[in-house]
């Protein structure tokens, strides 16, 4: 992995964690922090190609931009195109994340 990409990933990770601290309620922050930590660790592994890392960084930058602009964090639905690019494992992970988020939301109500 290029040194530039490593530095960019670390800066991006810090931005994500800072935004979670500032914008998310404690339950959603816990869920978001855990998810981000896991994803950044996975994409730092040697078997991940530079093109995969670049796409990963690009998508997390979009996430940072979206969360930064929201007064109240509401997230954003994935497009059909984005969902179509997910592999089976990612689809299961997304479904689990959605169920966890809904569970946390119902506990807070």
MMTF fields as JSON, N, C-alpha, C and O atoms, coordinates in Angstrom:
{
  "mmtfVersion": "1.0.0",
  "mmtfProducer": "UNKNOWN",
  "numBonds": 435,
  "numAtoms": 436,
  "numGroups": 109,
  "numChains": 1,
  "numModels": 1,
  "chainsPerModel": [1],
  "groupsPerChain": [109],
  "chainIdList": ["A"],
  "bondAtomList": [4, 2, 8, 6, 12, 10, 16, 14, 20, 18, 24, 22, 28, 26, 32, 30, 36, 34, 40, 38, 44, 42, 48, 46, 52, 50, 56, 54, 60, 58, 64, 62, 68, 66, 72, 70, 76, 74, 80, 78, 84, 82, 88, 86, 92, 90, 96, 94, 100, 98, 104, 102, 108, 106, 112, 110, 116, 114, 120, 118, 124, 122, 128, 126, 132, 130, 136, 134, 140, 138, 144, 142, 148, 146, 152, 150, 156, 154, 160, 158, 164, 162, 168, 166, 172, 170, 176, 174, 180, 178, 184, 182, 188, 186, 192, 190, 196, 194, 200, 198, 204, 202, 208, 206, 212, 210, 216, 214, 220, 218, 224, 222, 228, 226, 232, 230, 236, 234, 240, 238, 244, 242, 248, 246, 252, 250, 256, 254, 260, 258, 264, 262, 268, 266, 272, 270, 276, 274, 280, 278, 284, 282, 288, 286, 292, 290, 296, 294, 300, 298, 304, 302, 308, 306, 312, 310, 316, 314, 320, 318, 324, 322, 328, 326, 332, 330, 336, 334, 340, 338, 344, 342, 348, 346, 352, 350, 356, 354, 360, 358, 364, 362, 368, 366, 372, 370, 376, 374, 380, 378, 384, 382, 388, 386, 392, 390, 396, 394, 400, 398, 404, 402, 408, 406, 412, 410, 416, 414, 420, 418, 424, 422, 428, 426, 432, 430],
  "bondOrderList": [1, 1, 1, 1, 1, 1, 1, 1, 1, 1, 1, 1, 1, 1, 1, 1, 1, 1, 1, 1, 1, 1, 1, 1, 1, 1, 1, 1, 1, 1, 1, 1, 1, 1, 1, 1, 1, 1, 1, 1, 1, 1, 1, 1, 1, 1, 1, 1, 1, 1, 1, 1, 1, 1, 1, 1, 1, 1, 1, 1, 1, 1, 1, 1, 1, 1, 1, 1, 1, 1, 1, 1, 1, 1, 1, 1, 1, 1, 1, 1, 1, 1, 1, 1, 1, 1, 1, 1, 1, 1, 1, 1, 1, 1, 1, 1, 1, 1, 1, 1, 1, 1, 1, 1, 1, 1, 1, 1],
  "groupList": [{"groupName": "UNK", "atomNameList": ["N", "CA", "C", "O"], "elementList": ["N", "C", "C", "O"], "formalChargeList": [0, 0, 0, 0], "bondAtomList": [1, 0, 2, 1, 3, 2], "bondOrderList": [1, 1, 2], "singleLetterCode": "X", "chemCompType": "L-PEPTIDE LINKING"}],
  "groupTypeList": [0, 0, 0, 0, 0, 0, 0, 0, 0, 0, 0, 0, 0, 0, 0, 0, 0, 0, 0, 0, 0, 0, 0, 0, 0, 0, 0, 0, 0, 0, 0, 0, 0, 0, 0, 0, 0, 0, 0, 0, 0, 0, 0, 0, 0, 0, 0, 0, 0, 0, 0, 0, 0, 0, 0, 0, 0, 0, 0, 0, 0, 0, 0, 0, 0, 0, 0, 0, 0, 0, 0, 0, 0, 0, 0, 0, 0, 0, 0, 0, 0, 0, 0, 0, 0, 0, 0, 0, 0, 0, 0, 0, 0, 0, 0, 0, 0, 0, 0, 0, 0, 0, 0, 0, 0, 0, 0, 0, 0],
  "groupIdList": [1, 2, 3, 4, 5, 6, 7, 8, 9, 10, 11, 12, 13, 14, 15, 16, 17, 18, 19, 20, 21, 22, 23, 24, 25, 26, 27, 28, 29, 30, 31, 32, 33, 34, 35, 36, 37, 38, 39, 40, 41, 42, 43, 44, 45, 46, 47, 48, 49, 50, 51, 52, 53, 54, 55, 56, 57, 58, 59, 60, 61, 62, 63, 64, 65, 66, 67, 68, 69, 70, 71, 72, 73, 74, 75, 76, 77, 78, 79, 80, 81, 82, 83, 84, 85, 86, 87, 88, 89, 90, 91, 92, 93, 94, 95, 96, 97, 98, 99, 100, 101, 102, 103, 104, 105, 106, 107, 108, 109],
  "secStructList": [7, 7, 2, 2, 2, 2, 2, 2, 2, 2, 2, 2, 2, 2, 2, 2, 2, 2, 2, 2, 2, 2, 2, 1, 7, 2, 2, 2, 2, 2, 2, 2, 2, 2, 2, 2, 2, 2, 2, 2, 2, 2, 6, 6, 1, 6, 6, 1, 7, 2, 2, 2, 2, 2, 2, 2, 2, 2, 2, 2, 2, 2, 2, 2, 2, 2, 2, 2, 2, 7, 1, 1, 7, 7, 7, 7, 7, 7, 7, 2, 2, 2, 2, 2, 6, 7, 7, 2, 2, 2, 2, 2, 2, 2, 2, 2, 2, 2, 2, 2, 2, 2, 2, 2, 2, 2, 2, 2, 7],
  "xCoordList": [0.86, 0.0, 0.897, 1.917, 0.512, 1.335, 1.275, 0.281, 2.361, 2.448, 1.356, 0.776, 1.08, 0.044, -1.316, -2.071, -1.62, -2.902, -2.998, -4.069, -1.886, -1.875, -2.183, -3.033, -1.492, -1.723, -3.136, -3.765, -3.627, -4.987, -6.011, -7.002, -5.776, -6.694, -6.727, -7.799, -5.573, -5.523, -6.225, -6.96, -5.993, -6.657, -8.17, -8.937, -8.579, -9.997, -10.613, -11.707, -9.921, -10.399, -10.608, -11.633, -9.641, -9.783, -10.981, -11.697, -11.196, -12.348, -13.663, -14.595, -13.734, -14.947, -15.211, -16.331, -14.197, -14.367, -14.745, -15.561, -14.152, -14.475, -15.935, -16.649, -16.372, -17.766, -18.734, -19.779, -18.392, -19.256, -19.374, -20.463, -18.262, -18.269, -19.138, -19.841, -19.077, -19.795, -21.269, -22.105, -21.583, -22.898, -23.826, -25.041, -23.288, -24.137, -24.483, -23.688, -25.685, -26.039, -25.197, -24.651, -25.089, -24.177, -24.394, -23.424, -25.645, -25.888, -25.46, -24.812, -25.819, -25.435, -23.929, -23.321, -23.325, -21.878, -21.163, -20.195, -21.63, -21.015, -21.084, -20.096, -22.24, -22.426, -21.544, -20.861, -21.563, -20.782, -19.288, -18.56, -18.82, -17.383, -16.908, -15.85, -17.696, -17.332, -17.259, -16.32, -18.249, -18.285, -17.092, -16.412, -16.836, -15.735, -14.389, -13.553, -14.187, -12.932, -12.688, -11.596, -13.723, -13.612, -13.297, -12.41, -14.016, -13.815, -12.42, -11.775, -11.95, -10.622, -9.536, -8.537, -9.719, -8.753, -8.736, -7.67, -9.927, -10.017, -9.365, -8.714, -9.535, -8.994, -7.525, -6.947, -6.923, -5.494, -4.681, -3.453, -5.347, -4.654, -3.942, -4.365, -2.849, -2.027, -2.763, -2.429, -3.74, -4.415, -5.372, -5.869, -5.64, -6.52, -5.712, -4.631, -6.245, -5.521, -5.619, -6.501, -4.69, -4.728, -6.025, -6.551, -6.547, -7.8, -8.96, -9.848, -8.959, -9.993, -9.857, -10.853, -8.628, -8.405, -8.843, -9.444, -8.539, -8.927, -10.444, -10.968, -11.147, -12.608, -13.123, -14.067, -12.502, -12.868, -12.719, -13.632, -11.582, -11.321, -12.325, -12.85, -12.59, -13.537, -14.93, -15.571, -15.396, -16.73, -16.785, -17.784, -15.731, -15.719, -15.627, -16.155, -14.966, -14.943, -16.358, -16.758, -17.109, -18.508, -19.312, -20.143, -19.063, -19.755, -19.431, -20.332, -18.159, -17.75, -18.431, -18.942, -18.438, -19.084, -20.573, -21.11, -21.235, -22.675, -22.983, -23.87, -22.254, -22.496, -22.156, -22.849, -21.096, -20.682, -21.763, -21.932, -22.49, -23.49, -24.829, -25.665, -25.041, -26.339, -26.378, -25.478, -27.436, -27.65, -27.958, -27.363, -28.902, -29.255, -28.914, -29.357, -28.141, -27.679, -28.827, -29.423, -29.121, -30.191, -29.695, -30.438, -28.466, -27.919, -28.46, -29.064, -28.24, -28.679, -28.846, -27.993, -29.946, -30.191, -29.196, -28.823, -28.768, -27.928, -28.768, -29.945, -28.156, -28.853, -28.887, -28.152, -29.742, -29.815, -28.469, -28.051, -27.8, -26.48, -25.466, -24.693, -25.471, -24.558, -24.842, -23.917, -26.113, -26.48, -26.073, -25.668, -26.181, -25.819, -24.334, -23.944, -23.51, -22.06, -21.605, -20.452, -22.506, -22.138, -22.069, -22.877, -21.087, -21.06, -21.993, -22.525, -22.187, -23.142, -22.796, -23.689, -21.517, -21.087, -21.403, -21.856, -21.166, -21.455, -22.955, -23.375, -23.762, -25.214, -25.709, -26.583, -25.143, -25.499, -25.059, -25.805, -23.854, -23.338, -24.214, -24.504, -24.629, -25.495, -26.838, -27.353, -27.398, -28.662, -28.519, -29.395, -27.42, -27.176, -27.027, -27.537, -26.332, -26.147, -27.488, -27.766, -28.313, -29.633, -30.495, -31.172, -30.47, -31.244, -30.75, -31.555, -29.428, -28.866, -29.293, -29.668, -29.235, -29.624, -31.1, -31.466, -31.947, -33.382, -33.645, -34.497, -32.918, -33.064, -32.681, -33.37, -31.557, -31.122, -32.134, -32.419, -32.665, -33.637, -34.903, -35.467, -35.351, -36.576, -36.349, -37.284, -35.137, -34.816, -34.817, -35.164, -34.424, -34.379, -35.733, -35.886, -36.731, -38.075, -38.849, -39.988],
  "yCoordList": [-1.176, 0.0, 1.226, 1.262, 2.225, 3.422, 4.208, 4.171, 4.913, 5.714, 6.781, 7.077, 7.358, 8.39, 7.823, 8.472, 6.615, 5.988, 5.642, 5.756, 5.219, 4.923, 6.188, 6.176, 7.27, 8.535, 9.047, 9.546, 8.92, 9.366, 8.539, 9.077, 7.234, 6.359, 6.714, 6.745, 6.982, 7.332, 8.666, 8.807, 9.623, 10.921, 10.757, 11.343, 9.961, 9.706, 8.991, 9.346, 7.995, 7.26, 8.222, 8.167, 9.09, 10.071, 10.989, 11.331, 11.385, 12.247, 11.538, 12.135, 10.262, 9.477, 9.402, 9.651, 9.066, 8.927, 10.264, 10.306, 11.337, 12.666, 13.013, 13.511, 12.751, 13.034, 12.188, 12.674, 10.931, 10.076, 10.659, 10.69, 11.114, 11.674, 12.935, 13.165, 13.739, 15.012, 14.897, 15.665, 13.948, 13.953, 12.801, 12.92, 11.704, 10.539, 10.418, 10.774, 9.91, 9.634, 8.435, 7.711, 8.221, 7.18, 5.782, 5.083, 5.364, 4.018, 3.911, 2.94, 4.901, 4.873, 5.072, 4.512, 5.853, 6.049, 4.729, 4.406, 3.972, 2.683, 1.765, 1.126, 1.706, 0.875, 1.377, 0.589, 2.689, 3.274, 3.132, 2.818, 3.359, 3.231, 1.801, 1.568, 0.847, -0.569, -0.943, -1.611, -0.512, -0.822, -0.192, -0.863, 1.088, 1.785, 1.145, 0.923, 0.852, 0.214, -1.081, -1.324, -1.896, -3.2, -3.006, -3.667, -2.111, -1.885, -1.335, -1.78, -0.379, 0.182, -0.871, -0.899, -1.728, -2.815, -3.772, -4.15, -4.165, -5.098, -4.546, -5.284, -3.266, -2.679, -2.281, -1.745, -2.533, -2.306, -3.568, -3.532, -4.687, -5.972, -6.057, -5.44, -6.832, -6.921, -7.445, -7.048, -8.311, -8.889, -7.925, -8.226, -6.782, -5.778, -5.0, -4.491, -4.914, -4.223, -2.705, -2.193, -2.005, -0.548, 0.01, 0.998, -0.606, -0.107, -0.3, 0.549, -1.408, -1.619, -0.581, -0.036, -0.317, 0.689, 2.072, 2.83, 2.39, 3.702, 3.857, 4.912, 2.8, 2.843, 2.96, 3.705, 2.226, 2.27, 3.7, 4.224, 4.316, 5.685, 6.65, 7.53, 6.49, 7.362, 7.283, 8.313, 6.081, 5.922, 6.487, 7.097, 6.291, 6.846, 8.372, 9.039, 8.932, 10.392, 10.91, 11.941, 10.196, 10.576, 10.527, 11.399, 9.503, 9.365, 10.561, 11.147, 10.923, 12.062, 13.337, 14.122, 13.541, 14.732, 14.763, 15.801, 13.614, 13.537, 13.822, 14.618, 13.175, 13.354, 14.787, 15.375, 15.336, 16.701, 17.722, 18.699, 17.502, 18.472, 18.336, 19.235, 17.22, 16.995, 17.61, 17.409, 18.357, 18.897, 17.751, 17.634, 16.911, 15.695, 14.54, 14.506, 13.607, 12.51, 11.551, 10.972, 11.401, 10.503, 9.422, 8.494, 9.526, 8.528, 8.687, 9.706, 7.669, 7.72, 6.3, 5.447, 6.044, 4.724, 4.457, 5.365, 3.21, 2.826, 2.799, 2.441, 3.179, 3.099, 1.637, 0.802, 1.34, -0.02, -0.414, -1.568, 0.544, 0.281, -0.086, -1.03, 0.659, 0.366, -1.007, -1.774, -1.316, -2.624, -3.75, -4.824, -3.501, -4.503, -4.838, -5.919, -3.925, -4.147, -4.94, -5.366, -5.14, -5.863, -7.36, -7.906, -8.025, -9.492, -10.042, -9.286, -11.362, -11.973, -11.681, -11.405, -11.736, -11.469, -10.023, -9.761, -9.098, -7.694, -7.458, -6.641, -8.163, -8.021, -8.512, -7.897, -9.619, -10.139, -9.147, -8.873, -8.613, -7.645, -6.389, -5.858, -5.92, -4.752, -5.024, -4.178, -6.195, -6.572, -6.63, -6.158, -7.205, -7.272, -5.875, -5.597, -5.01, -3.636, -2.912, -2.186, -3.114, -2.486, -2.975, -2.179, -4.27, -4.831, -4.283, -3.965, -4.173, -3.622, -2.176, -1.771, -1.398, 0.007, 0.148, 0.987, -0.668, -0.615, -1.016, -0.428, -2.011, -2.459, -1.342, -1.098, -0.668, 0.444, 1.586, 2.208, 1.853, 2.945, 2.644, 3.538, 1.404, 1.052, 1.062, 1.329, 0.778, 0.842, 2.273, 2.545, 3.186, 4.595, 5.263, 6.338, 4.643, 5.254, 5.109, 5.568],
  "zCoordList": [0.0, 0.0, 0.0, 0.689, -0.774, -0.863, 0.448, 1.174, 0.724, 1.951, 1.961, 3.005, 0.783, 0.689, 1.102, 1.825, 0.64, 0.955, 2.435, 3.03, 3.033, 4.474, 5.272, 6.162, 4.95, 5.649, 5.454, 6.387, 4.234, 3.926, 4.692, 5.185, 4.796, 5.537, 7.013, 7.617, 7.6, 9.025, 9.294, 10.271, 8.429, 8.576, 8.451, 9.215, 7.488, 7.269, 8.47, 8.91, 8.997, 10.175, 11.35, 12.028, 11.581, 12.673, 12.439, 13.38, 11.192, 10.871, 11.159, 11.699, 10.794, 11.045, 12.545, 12.992, 13.312, 14.762, 15.41, 16.331, 14.927, 15.465, 15.165, 16.035, 13.944, 13.578, 14.389, 14.821, 14.594, 15.418, 16.826, 17.4, 17.375, 18.727, 18.795, 19.779, 17.743, 17.74, 17.336, 17.812, 16.466, 15.839, 16.225, 16.069, 16.718, 16.982, 18.458, 19.328, 18.73, 20.121, 20.585, 19.752, 21.889, 22.405, 21.827, 21.536, 21.656, 21.127, 19.667, 19.278, 18.862, 17.458, 17.312, 16.4, 18.191, 18.141, 18.394, 17.706, 19.368, 19.671, 18.45, 18.09, 17.828, 16.645, 15.498, 14.844, 15.259, 14.164, 14.367, 13.424, 15.587, 15.876, 15.668, 15.083, 16.151, 16.001, 14.531, 14.097, 13.77, 12.341, 11.621, 10.845, 11.873, 11.201, 11.553, 10.677, 12.836, 13.265, 12.495, 11.982, 12.428, 11.747, 10.26, 9.72, 9.611, 8.18, 7.88, 6.93, 8.671, 8.425, 8.664, 7.945, 9.655, 9.873, 8.691, 8.206, 8.224, 7.098, 5.836, 5.096, 5.593, 4.365, 4.495, 3.55, 5.636, 5.814, 5.622, 5.699, 5.372, 5.226, 3.881, 2.903, 3.84, 2.619, 1.388, 0.272, 1.551, 0.389, -0.299, -1.385, 0.305, -0.295, -1.329, -1.031, -2.544, -3.618, -3.452, -2.764, -4.101, -4.034, -4.612, -4.1, -5.667, -6.249, -5.272, -5.192, -4.53, -3.514, -2.4, -1.925, -1.992, -0.942, -1.405, -0.643, -2.65, -3.171, -3.18, -2.822, -3.591, -3.592, -2.157, -1.892, -1.235, 0.179, 0.717, 1.355, 0.461, 0.929, 0.305, 0.988, -0.971, -1.663, -1.028, -0.819, -0.723, -0.138, 1.285, 1.667, 2.065, 3.422, 3.387, 4.277, 2.375, 2.231, 1.963, 2.505, 1.131, 0.873, 2.162, 2.416, 2.974, 4.261, 5.158, 5.758, 5.251, 6.076, 5.579, 6.378, 4.265, 3.71, 4.044, 4.432, 3.889, 4.145, 5.617, 5.923, 6.522, 7.955, 8.382, 9.211, 7.814, 8.164, 7.845, 8.575, 6.763, 6.321, 7.033, 6.953, 7.73, 8.358, 9.757, 10.572, 10.007, 11.347, 12.308, 13.379, 11.893, 12.616, 11.698, 10.55, 12.186, 11.349, 11.06, 11.968, 9.776, 9.366, 8.413, 8.095, 7.959, 7.056, 5.654, 5.319, 4.834, 3.458, 2.958, 3.2, 2.258, 1.686, 0.571, -0.171, 0.457, -0.671, -1.938, -1.908, -3.04, -4.322, -4.763, -4.236, -5.728, -6.27, -6.879, -6.783, -7.499, -8.088, -7.0, -7.163, -5.893, -4.792, -4.197, -3.931, -3.988, -3.441, -4.384, -3.938, -5.688, -6.677, -6.685, -7.124, -6.205, -6.179, -4.956, -4.886, -3.994, -2.781, -3.043, -3.794, -2.412, -2.502, -1.422, -0.61, -1.42, -0.491, 0.963, 1.764, 1.315, 2.692, 3.079, 4.193, 2.17, 2.452, 2.598, 3.417, 1.814, 1.925, 3.29, 3.901, 3.752, 5.078, 6.151, 7.091, 6.01, 6.979, 7.005, 8.077, 5.84, 5.767, 6.439, 7.169, 6.194, 6.82, 8.339, 9.063, 8.823, 10.271, 10.865, 11.95, 10.155, 10.62, 10.686, 11.641, 9.666, 9.64, 10.803, 11.452, 11.063, 12.176, 13.516, 14.392, 13.677, 14.917, 15.108, 16.209, 14.03, 14.11, 14.462, 15.285, 13.846, 14.153, 15.598, 16.265, 16.076, 17.462, 18.442, 19.433, 18.135, 18.988, 18.949, 19.973, 17.785, 17.64, 18.429, 19.06, 18.399, 19.127, 20.63, 21.384, 21.085, 22.508, 23.006, 24.156, 22.127, 22.512, 22.526, 23.106, 21.892, 21.805, 23.068, 23.15]
}
